[in-house]
Amino acid sequence: MYTIGQVAKFLGVSRDTLKYYEEKGLVKPEHDAHNGYRKYNEYDIQDVITTNFYREIDIEIKKIQEIRQNMSVVDLESILEEKEEQIVEELEYKSLLLKKIRSVKEACNKINNHLGKYTIKEMGPLEVVGNITDYKAYNEYEMLKINTEEKAVTLKSARRVIYFDQKGIKEDHFVIVREMGDPEHNDNGGILYHPQCMYMVIENGRAVDGGESMDQEVGERLLKIARENGYELAGVTYINILLTTYVDGLERVFLEVYTPLK
């Protein structure tokens, strides 16, 4: 037989918790007739362990009382299956949040390493799964929800596609994309993939330009880099919003720019 203090110590619960379980009829230790001390046997301890388990999976006290009073194994299994489904959903959501955190950390790393500096790197492959008319077309964001695995709407899956020549921008549009595997093993025609691109991160936003378009400035910068290094551009640029932060209450928007080479 064990005292309440001993049980509290080796099960890692408080005396108040044990008294609460007793009050609710979930554990029924003997009481010494002489001094009133509680005495826990192995069955009482098993009751505490089982109750702790049910509480850990968020089964309410009333339901635990029902389980203790009169519930078949079949009914208990049904309750546990429901809890299992809830926990699996929570794990999947937490997994998505973890993925998003790592994605934002990766964006920070890109900004630290590539802001204002270009390099040559591969873009893609990306599967085109939809279109929106503009980042600001909020009524079209349902398309983003449908084609992303995240519950919250983000712009991670949207790309601005700009077509240009030496005279400037010819046209642009916005696509919704999904990352995919090896483009050589996919026959879908809606694949964006470029093995060599001029890649750089630039800063936009009201903290830099008051919210005005930087298209002309960016275009001139790309053409200048191409001329200086002997690159021949393919006449298209893909822009992705990496991250938005704030300075003095004004947005700092960081964009990653892929400009394919011929």
Wavefront OBJ file of the C-alpha trace (Angstrom):
o trace
v 0.000 0.000 0.000
v 1.183 3.521 -0.776
v 0.454 6.937 0.710
v -0.881 9.829 -1.352
v 2.543 11.481 -1.150
v 4.303 8.408 -2.517
v 1.815 8.048 -5.397
v 2.075 11.741 -6.238
v 5.868 11.466 -6.337
v 6.346 8.415 -8.517
v 3.472 9.222 -10.904
v 4.441 12.885 -11.187
v 1.067 14.323 -10.242
v 0.076 16.676 -7.458
v -1.743 15.708 -4.301
v -4.529 18.084 -5.330
v -4.932 16.187 -8.621
v -5.221 12.877 -6.770
v -7.783 14.368 -4.379
v -9.707 15.766 -7.363
v -9.772 12.331 -9.022
v -11.069 10.894 -5.765
v -13.722 13.594 -5.489
v -14.939 12.724 -8.989
v -15.030 9.013 -8.216
v -12.225 8.145 -10.604
v -10.014 6.599 -7.944
v -11.143 5.153 -4.621
v -8.253 4.573 -2.211
v -8.918 3.145 1.229
v -8.895 5.516 4.195
v -7.178 4.416 7.406
v -9.841 4.229 10.103
v -7.421 5.522 12.761
v -5.792 8.509 11.100
v -7.784 9.041 7.878
v -4.726 8.638 5.659
v -5.337 7.366 2.144
v -3.904 4.003 1.129
v -3.415 3.273 -2.573
v -3.134 -0.313 -3.799
v -2.035 -1.417 -7.296
v -5.590 -1.105 -8.669
v -5.911 2.456 -7.387
v -2.579 3.340 -8.982
v -3.740 1.817 -12.270
v -6.883 3.973 -12.035
v -4.727 7.087 -11.658
v -2.505 6.090 -14.585
v -5.537 5.391 -16.800
v -7.229 8.661 -15.808
v -4.029 10.576 -16.562
v -3.958 8.998 -20.016
v -7.561 9.989 -20.745
v -6.854 13.548 -19.589
v -3.740 13.715 -21.776
v -5.872 13.032 -24.848
v -8.421 15.637 -23.715
v -11.270 13.380 -22.680
v -13.375 15.422 -20.286
v -13.932 14.306 -16.704
v -17.632 13.593 -17.256
v -16.804 11.220 -20.117
v -14.133 9.505 -17.985
v -16.758 9.020 -15.294
v -19.005 7.368 -17.879
v -16.148 5.100 -18.949
v -15.526 4.118 -15.332
v -19.187 3.520 -14.512
v -20.498 1.576 -17.490
v -18.900 1.458 -20.927
v -18.159 -1.484 -23.171
v -14.822 -2.080 -24.854
v -16.530 -1.396 -28.194
v -17.770 2.017 -27.002
v -14.362 2.858 -25.550
v -12.708 1.912 -28.830
v -15.075 4.268 -30.658
v -14.100 7.161 -28.357
v -10.408 6.423 -28.864
v -10.810 6.262 -32.642
v -12.434 9.710 -32.601
v -9.568 11.081 -30.514
v -7.085 9.434 -32.843
v -8.616 11.212 -35.854
v -8.445 14.555 -34.039
v -4.796 14.057 -33.105
v -3.871 13.007 -36.650
v -5.499 16.200 -37.980
v -3.615 18.271 -35.413
v -0.331 16.585 -36.333
v -0.934 17.265 -40.022
v -1.678 20.917 -39.292
v 1.364 21.259 -37.048
v 3.426 19.649 -39.788
v 2.210 22.318 -42.224
v 3.051 25.058 -39.717
v 6.527 23.596 -39.284
v 6.929 23.510 -43.051
v 5.864 27.170 -43.250
v 8.316 28.167 -40.500
v 11.148 26.467 -42.354
v 10.048 28.129 -45.586
v 10.161 31.589 -43.988
v 13.566 30.802 -42.460
v 14.763 29.800 -45.924
v 13.434 33.116 -47.268
v 15.433 34.976 -44.615
v 18.535 33.063 -45.670
v 17.962 33.963 -49.330
v 17.602 37.632 -48.434
v 20.784 37.594 -46.363
v 22.781 35.927 -49.144
v 21.308 37.328 -52.353
v 19.842 40.793 -51.679
v 21.051 43.066 -54.485
v 23.439 40.393 -55.803
v 22.876 38.097 -58.745
v 23.916 34.521 -59.305
v 23.196 31.865 -61.929
v 20.899 29.095 -60.741
v 18.129 26.740 -61.768
v 14.450 27.635 -61.483
v 11.805 25.063 -60.853
v 10.310 22.825 -61.807
v 6.908 24.336 -61.070
v 3.533 23.052 -62.201
v 1.083 25.763 -63.281
v -2.247 24.970 -61.630
v -4.190 28.201 -62.025
v -4.249 31.927 -62.693
v -5.136 35.121 -60.901
v -5.296 38.554 -62.471
v -3.258 40.311 -59.798
v -1.885 39.924 -56.272
v -4.517 42.457 -55.241
v -7.421 40.434 -56.711
v -8.617 39.232 -53.321
v -11.884 37.897 -54.735
v -9.775 35.382 -56.679
v -7.880 34.060 -53.656
v -10.144 31.022 -53.495
v -7.979 29.699 -56.326
v -4.941 29.992 -54.044
v -6.755 28.156 -51.254
v -7.706 25.316 -53.572
v -4.181 24.880 -54.890
v -2.188 25.124 -51.689
v -1.854 22.652 -48.831
v -1.828 25.438 -46.260
v -5.003 26.595 -44.532
v -4.015 30.268 -44.546
v -3.853 32.164 -47.825
v -0.278 33.020 -48.732
v 1.409 34.359 -51.843
v 4.070 31.664 -51.794
v 2.293 29.821 -54.594
v 1.798 32.872 -56.833
v 4.247 34.066 -59.477
v 4.221 37.208 -61.554
v 5.369 36.422 -65.087
v 6.750 39.366 -67.073
v 7.562 39.256 -70.798
v 9.941 41.922 -72.051
v 12.343 42.983 -74.793
v 14.922 45.750 -75.165
v 12.119 48.322 -75.309
v 10.596 47.263 -72.020
v 7.699 45.198 -70.667
v 5.414 43.699 -73.314
v 2.921 41.982 -71.015
v 2.591 40.298 -67.642
v 0.248 37.932 -65.840
v 0.016 35.967 -62.610
v 0.040 32.205 -62.235
v -0.449 29.825 -59.323
v 2.216 27.143 -59.158
v 3.039 24.017 -57.214
v 6.542 22.666 -56.644
v 7.137 19.291 -58.211
v 9.829 16.707 -58.888
v 11.996 15.989 -61.923
v 10.501 17.750 -65.003
v 11.900 15.035 -67.285
v 9.459 12.559 -65.736
v 6.361 14.675 -66.265
v 4.546 15.050 -69.579
v 2.259 17.830 -68.403
v 2.635 20.845 -70.661
v 2.005 23.347 -67.884
v 5.476 23.105 -66.393
v 7.805 26.035 -65.736
v 11.398 24.931 -65.701
v 14.610 26.775 -66.624
v 18.018 25.198 -65.973
v 19.864 28.546 -66.036
v 18.563 31.841 -64.729
v 19.940 35.099 -63.439
v 18.737 35.002 -59.852
v 18.628 37.852 -57.375
v 16.648 39.202 -54.446
v 15.442 42.789 -54.543
v 13.620 44.975 -52.048
v 10.346 46.669 -52.860
v 7.574 48.203 -50.776
v 6.657 51.523 -49.256
v 9.774 51.649 -47.096
v 11.818 51.842 -50.310
v 9.697 53.346 -53.069
v 6.494 54.540 -51.450
v 4.601 51.725 -53.106
v 5.375 52.860 -56.643
v 6.156 50.338 -59.390
v 9.818 49.331 -59.674
v 9.316 47.504 -62.972
v 11.360 49.934 -65.046
v 14.237 50.063 -62.568
v 14.359 46.289 -62.202
v 14.185 45.781 -65.953
v 17.067 48.178 -66.556
v 19.130 46.437 -63.868
v 18.578 43.010 -65.432
v 19.479 44.227 -68.908
v 22.603 45.971 -67.570
v 23.801 42.784 -65.816
v 23.153 40.772 -68.973
v 25.105 43.195 -71.167
v 28.043 43.391 -68.780
v 28.347 39.599 -68.549
v 27.495 38.605 -72.093
v 24.229 36.855 -71.179
v 21.389 36.529 -73.662
v 18.046 36.768 -71.893
v 15.028 34.670 -72.866
v 12.701 37.645 -72.537
v 10.755 36.482 -69.494
v 11.094 37.028 -65.747
v 9.409 35.238 -62.828
v 8.890 37.147 -59.585
v 7.975 35.612 -56.239
v 7.222 37.438 -52.970
v 9.689 36.011 -50.456
v 8.950 37.925 -47.281
v 7.354 41.073 -45.923
v 8.749 42.871 -42.884
v 8.365 46.414 -41.571
v 10.565 49.368 -40.709
v 9.044 52.409 -39.013
v 5.622 51.007 -39.821
v 6.301 50.777 -43.569
v 6.460 47.546 -45.566
v 9.725 46.066 -46.725
v 8.803 43.562 -49.422
v 11.528 41.210 -50.619
v 11.145 39.626 -54.044
v 13.130 36.822 -55.642
v 13.587 37.236 -59.370
v 14.382 34.467 -61.855
v 15.332 35.614 -65.360
v 16.016 32.674 -67.712
v 18.983 32.724 -70.076
v 18.833 31.442 -73.639
l 1 2 3 4 5 6 7 8 9 10 11 12 13 14 15 16 17 18 19 20 21 22 23 24 25 26 27 28 29 30 31 32 33 34 35 36 37 38 39 40 41 42 43 44 45 46 47 48 49 50 51 52 53 54 55 56 57 58 59 60 61 62 63 64 65 66 67 68 69 70 71 72 73 74 75 76 77 78 79 80 81 82 83 84 85 86 87 88 89 90 91 92 93 94 95 96 97 98 99 100 101 102 103 104 105 106 107 108 109 110 111 112 113 114 115 116 117 118 119 120 121 122 123 124 125 126 127 128 129 130 131 132 133 134 135 136 137 138 139 140 141 142 143 144 145 146 147 148 149 150 151 152 153 154 155 156 157 158 159 160 161 162 163 164 165 166 167 168 169 170 171 172 173 174 175 176 177 178 179 180 181 182 183 184 185 186 187 188 189 190 191 192 193 194 195 196 197 198 199 200 201 202 203 204 205 206 207 208 209 210 211 212 213 214 215 216 217 218 219 220 221 222 223 224 225 226 227 228 229 230 231 232 233 234 235 236 237 238 239 240 241 242 243 244 245 246 247 248 249 250 251 252 253 254 255 256 257 258 259 260 261 262
